[in-house]
Amino acid sequence: MAEQVKNTATVNKNPLKGLFNYQWIVKNIPFFLFLTVLTVLYIANGHNADRIVRKINTTNNELKELQFEYKTVKSELMLKSEEEEVLKAATPLGLKISRETPQRLNK
């Protein structure tokens, strides 16, 4: 009876000794590989998400620059298409506004 108490006392002292033996590790290798694959996929997904966010930010910045350029060019075009500006641009070419009324051609 005293020997049984000693045996149970030694078993209770180190409960993890029996848990991490060679057979248990070999038995669970597929599970460890599965966890490794999941970890690699998780890290790869994080890197991919970061890359996509950076790409979206770059595209948004380019879009804002193009919108500013569009508005600038549009306002310059509006200014240049005013009658006074057209007259200033046409004067060096020798073009003038006709003071006569246009003639209508009849069939």
C-alpha positions in Angstrom: 0.0 0.0 0.0 2.8 2.4 0.8 4.4 1.7 -2.6 1.2 2.7 -4.4 1.2 6.0 -2.5 4.8 6.6 -3.6 3.9 5.8 -7.2 0.9 8.1 -7.3 3.0 10.8 -5.6 5.7 10.6 -8.3 3.1 10.7 -11.0 1.4 13.8 -9.6 4.8 15.6 -9.2 5.3 16.0 -12.9 2.0 15.6 -14.8 3.5 17.0 -18.1 6.2 14.3 -18.3 3.8 11.8 -19.8 2.1 14.3 -22.0 5.1 15.4 -24.1 6.7 12.1 -25.0 7.9 11.0 -28.4 4.8 9.0 -29.4 2.5 12.0 -28.6 4.7 14.3 -30.7 4.8 11.9 -33.7 1.1 11.3 -33.4 0.3 15.0 -33.6 2.7 16.0 -36.4 -0.1 16.5 -38.9 -1.9 18.9 -36.5 1.4 20.8 -36.0 1.8 21.1 -39.8 -1.8 22.2 -40.1 -1.2 25.0 -37.5 2.0 26.0 -39.4 0.2 26.3 -42.7 -2.5 28.3 -41.0 0.1 30.6 -39.5 1.8 31.2 -42.8 -1.5 31.9 -44.6 -2.5 34.3 -41.8 0.8 36.2 -42.2 0.6 36.2 -46.0 -3.0 37.5 -45.8 -1.9 40.4 -43.6 0.9 41.4 -46.0 -1.5 41.2 -48.9 -4.0 43.4 -47.1 -1.3 46.0 -46.3 -0.2 46.0 -50.0 -3.7 46.5 -51.2 -4.3 49.4 -48.7 -1.1 51.1 -49.9 -2.2 50.7 -53.5 -5.6 52.2 -52.7 -4.0 55.2 -51.0 -1.7 55.7 -53.9 -4.6 55.6 -56.4 -6.7 58.0 -54.3 -3.8 60.5 -54.2 -3.4 60.2 -58.0 -7.1 60.7 -58.4 -7.1 63.9 -56.3 -4.2 65.3 -58.3 -6.0 64.5 -61.6 -9.1 66.2 -60.2 -7.2 69.3 -59.4 -5.6 69.3 -62.8 -9.0 68.8 -64.5 -10.5 71.8 -62.6 -7.5 74.0 -63.4 -7.6 73.1 -67.1 -11.4 73.6 -67.2 -11.2 77.0 -65.6 -8.4 78.1 -68.0 -10.5 76.8 -71.0 -13.5 78.8 -69.7 -11.4 81.9 -69.5 -9.9 81.4 -72.9 -13.3 80.8 -74.6 -14.7 84.2 -73.5 -15.3 86.5 -76.4 -12.6 89.1 -75.3 -10.0 86.4 -75.0 -10.9 84.9 -78.4 -10.5 88.4 -79.9 -7.1 88.9 -78.3 -5.9 85.5 -79.7 -7.4 86.1 -83.2 -6.0 89.7 -83.7 -2.4 88.6 -84.4 -3.7 86.2 -87.0 -5.4 89.1 -88.8 -8.9 88.0 -88.1 -11.6 90.5 -87.2 -15.2 90.5 -86.3 -17.4 91.0 -89.2 -19.7 94.0 -88.8 -21.9 93.0 -91.7 -24.9 90.8 -91.3 -24.5 87.4 -92.8 -26.2 86.8 -96.1 -28.7 84.0 -96.5 -28.5 81.7 -99.6 -31.7 80.6 -101.1 -32.2 77.3 -102.9 
